Each structure stands twice: as C-alpha cells, then as structure tokens.
Amino acid sequence: MHPTPSQTVGPFYGYALPFPQGGQIAPAGHDGALTVHGHVRDGAGEPVPDALLEIWQPAPDGSRAGAPGSLRRDGLTFTGFGRVSTGPDGRYVLRTLPPGGVPYLSVCVFARGLLHHLFTRVYLPDADLDSDALLAALESDRRSTLIAEPTAEHVYRFDIHLQGEKETVFLDFR
C-alpha cells in the first residue's frame, strides 16, 4: 500500500485514490488520443514524488455528461475523469482525448505541504487560445505557465510548479 500526499498530518493510506489505469482517460486505441506528461515540482524545483492529479474535461463533442462510474476503465468508455500520481521523480503521464468546447483540461493538484488542493488548467496549444478570458487576463510570463508544450505529434509536456519563480497559475474558486 502506498501513502497518499500527507497534507499536514499523515501520511494517510488511500487504497482507492490512485486506481489502475487512472491516467488512461481515452478509450484504448482511439485515433484522436493525446498524451500529456510532465513533472510536479516544489518551490526549490525538486520533484514531488507523491503528488496526485485529478483531471476533469468534457468529451470531444463538448458534452459534460460523462459516464456512470468515472473510475471505470473498460477500454471503450470515455468518462472525462482521470487520476494519476507522480512517481519518485515527480513525473506523471496521462492519455486522453482533446476536450470539446474548451481549450483546456482542468486539473486538481494534491500534494504534501498543501493545506488545500490547487486548481489549474492545461491549455493545449493547438486550440484557439486568444479568445480564452483567463489567458487574456494574464501577463505573458504567467500565461505561459498554463500552456502545454508540444514535444511530438499529439504529445504535450506540462510541468506544474507549486511555488517559486516558475509557479504555475492556480485558480481560486469562491
């Protein structure tokens, strides 16, 4: 059993948080699948080995209905939800479909030392980003922390920096 991010007390042992194939959001063998990978890093730039990322997104047609059983991984159903943990080097990988109606994936970050989870977005550079109100409101150096970098066809890198000079933009919902 692996410990969860410890928050401020713990660690807690969550046997159901990371689940098998949690990062495989796209149905197996889907032609339009894309891969997002990266690292979660702390304020000193060191990898965070036990962070947990939840990914939420609409289907490629823009629907947000999802499917019953968001933890289901039957190889056929797109649920719009995934959960991945980082490895010892702070790295994560997820495979999903392009979101419809919005140019981003929503991400919730859980990690040790955080009193509350953090929300951010992974913007895919192939989409029309100029019309996005959030990106338009940010300075260019802050804006760039939300945009994934293409590394190959249908493969994107997105690093999450919890603090420091490269800190990722996090969203505050009230």
Buried (B, 14 or more C-beta within 10 A) or exposed (E): EEEBBBBEEEEEEBEEBBBEBBBBBBBEEBEEBBBBBBBBBBEEEEBBBBBBBBBBBBBBEEEEEBBEEBEBBEEEBBBBBBBBBBBEEBBBBBBBBBBBEBBBBBBBBBBBEBEEBBBBBBBBEEBEBEEBEBBEEBEEEEBBBBBBEBEEEBBBBBBBBBEEEBBBBBEEEE
